[in-house]
Amino acid sequence: MCGDSSNEFYEIEAVRSNLLVAGSVVIGGRSRRVTKIMTFKMSWLKNNWADLI
């Protein structure tokens, strides 16, 4: 889904027909509306998250 990029943001309405996407999530016991999701390649995860831990 990222194409040539290592990560990409999508509006929920743009991907709802292709993916199962929740309209809300619970964070700290409070429900929050989700309007965008980010997809990423494993290289992005490694460089921007896993290697930092």
Backbone torsions as a table, in degrees:
resi	resn	phi	psi	omega
1	MET	NA	-14.4	-176.7
2	CYS	-87.1	-14.6	-177.5
3	GLY	64.2	-130.8	-179.5
4	ASP	-81.0	-11.3	-178.4
5	SER	-87.8	159.9	177.5
6	SER	-85.1	-17.2	172.9
7	ASN	-151.8	160.4	-177.2
8	GLU	-154.0	140.4	176.3
9	PHE	-101.3	142.7	179.3
10	TYR	-132.2	141.8	170.9
11	GLU	-71.5	141.0	-178.7
12	ILE	-55.5	-44.6	-177.6
13	GLU	-62.7	-27.5	-178.3
14	ALA	-74.8	-23.0	-175.9
15	VAL	-115.5	-2.5	-174.2
16	ARG	-58.2	-34.8	-178.3
17	SER	-76.0	-21.1	-177.6
18	ASN	-97.8	-22.5	-175.1
19	LEU	-132.8	160.2	171.0
20	LEU	-90.2	107.2	-174.6
21	VAL	-123.9	129.3	177.9
22	ALA	-75.3	142.1	177.4
23	GLY	-82.0	-13.7	178.3
24	SER	-152.3	158.6	176.7
25	VAL	-134.1	160.8	177.4
26	VAL	-105.9	122.1	178.8
27	ILE	-125.9	121.3	179.8
28	GLY	59.8	33.7	178.7
29	GLY	80.2	1.8	179.7
30	ARG	-117.4	137.4	179.6
31	SER	-78.9	132.8	178.9
32	ARG	-125.3	139.8	178.7
33	ARG	-77.8	136.3	178.3
34	VAL	-100.8	126.4	178.8
35	THR	-114.9	-21.7	179.4
36	LYS	-139.3	152.4	171.4
37	ILE	-126.7	157.1	175.6
38	MET	-117.4	130.3	171.8
39	THR	-103.5	154.2	-177.9
40	PHE	-152.0	159.8	173.7
41	LYS	-93.8	159.4	-179.2
42	MET	-58.7	-32.3	178.1
43	SER	-63.2	-37.7	177.3
44	TRP	-65.8	-44.6	179.7
45	LEU	-60.2	-44.8	-179.7
46	LYS	-64.1	-47.4	-176.5
47	ASN	-72.1	-32.0	-171.6
48	ASN	-109.1	-7.3	-179.0
49	TRP	-138.1	-60.2	-173.1
50	ALA	-63.1	-42.4	-179.2
51	ASP	-70.1	-17.6	-178.3
52	LEU	-82.9	-16.3	-176.8
53	ILE	-77.3	NA	NA
